[in-house]
Amino acid sequence: MTARKENSTYTLNEKFITECDLTYAANKIGGRWKIVILDKLGNRKLRFGELKKEFPYITERMLTLQLRALEQDELVKRTVYAEIPPRVEYELTPMALEFLPIFCQLSAWGKKNKALKRGDHI
């Protein structure tokens, strides 16, 4: 495998993305499902099955992948209990809890602008 050139566009873009604070944060919660999973967890613990019920159109595989990515990014804590049958709970980490007020603002912005686009009055 050949090494990437230090001045390649890909390398320069990657460097910019990892050094920009806003882009760093957006990459942590980016994707189709991450932000809504974090929002649903909120200030509570949920089991995998409970999360699956919240998102009936997401496949189990995709939900698992998203939860693993969130766990790897230290936004979700996964707790496994040594019981039969096994019990696994997911909850937000302190770092992820900081996103909750931002999600409320984004949701309000989305509601307002979606209504404006439809021509509704707020």
C-alpha positions in Angstrom: 0.0 0.0 0.0 1.4 3.4 -0.9 1.5 6.3 1.5 -0.7 9.3 0.9 1.1 12.4 -0.2 1.3 15.0 2.6 0.1 17.7 0.2 -2.7 15.7 -1.4 -6.2 17.3 -1.4 -7.5 14.3 0.7 -4.8 14.8 3.4 -5.3 18.6 3.5 -9.1 18.2 3.8 -8.7 15.6 6.5 -6.4 17.9 8.4 -8.9 20.8 8.1 -11.8 18.7 9.3 -10.0 17.3 12.3 -8.7 20.8 13.4 -12.0 22.6 13.0 -14.0 22.5 16.2 -17.4 22.8 14.5 -16.6 20.1 12.0 -15.3 17.9 14.7 -18.6 18.2 16.6 -20.7 17.7 13.5 -18.7 14.5 12.6 -19.4 13.0 16.1 -23.2 13.3 15.6 -23.4 13.1 11.8 -25.2 10.5 9.9 -28.8 9.6 9.5 -29.5 8.0 12.9 -26.9 9.2 15.5 -28.6 12.5 16.4 -32.0 11.0 16.9 -30.6 8.0 18.9 -28.8 10.5 21.2 -32.0 12.6 21.5 -34.2 9.5 22.3 -31.7 8.4 25.0 -31.9 11.8 26.6 -31.6 11.5 30.4 -32.6 7.9 30.6 -31.3 4.4 30.1 -32.8 2.2 27.3 -32.3 -1.4 26.3 -31.7 -2.3 22.7 -35.2 -3.6 22.2 -36.6 -0.3 23.6 -34.5 1.7 21.2 -35.6 -0.6 18.3 -39.2 0.1 19.1 -38.5 3.9 19.0 -37.1 3.5 15.5 -39.3 0.8 13.7 -37.7 1.5 10.3 -34.1 1.1 11.3 -32.6 -2.4 10.8 -31.1 -4.1 13.8 -27.8 -4.2 12.1 -27.8 -0.4 11.5 -28.9 0.3 15.0 -26.1 -1.9 16.3 -23.5 -0.1 14.1 -24.7 3.3 15.1 -24.6 2.4 18.8 -21.1 1.0 18.4 -19.9 4.1 16.7 -21.5 6.3 19.4 -19.9 4.1 22.1 -16.5 4.4 20.3 -16.9 8.2 20.2 -17.6 8.1 24.0 -21.1 9.5 23.5 -23.0 6.4 24.7 -22.2 4.1 27.6 -23.1 0.5 27.2 -23.7 -1.5 30.4 -23.9 -5.3 30.2 -25.5 -7.1 33.2 -24.5 -10.7 33.9 -28.0 -12.1 33.9 -29.9 -14.8 32.0 -31.1 -13.6 29.6 -28.4 -11.0 29.1 -29.4 -7.4 29.7 -27.7 -4.5 28.0 -28.5 -0.8 28.7 -27.5 2.3 26.8 -27.2 5.7 28.3 -25.6 9.0 27.4 -22.2 10.0 28.7 -21.6 13.4 30.3 -20.1 14.5 27.1 -23.2 13.6 25.1 -25.5 15.2 27.7 -24.0 18.5 26.6 -25.6 18.1 23.2 -29.2 18.0 24.6 -29.7 21.8 24.7 -28.3 22.0 21.2 -30.7 19.4 20.0 -33.6 21.4 21.5 -32.4 24.5 19.6 -32.0 22.5 16.4 -35.4 21.0 16.7 -37.0 24.4 17.3 -35.1 25.8 14.3 -36.3 22.8 12.2 -39.9 23.3 13.3 -39.9 27.0 12.5 -38.2 26.7 9.1 -40.2 23.7 8.0 -43.4 25.7 8.8 -42.1 28.7 6.9 -41.3 26.5 3.9 -44.9 25.1 3.9 -46.3 28.6 4.3 -47.7 28.1 7.8 -47.7 30.9 10.3 -45.9 30.5 13.6 
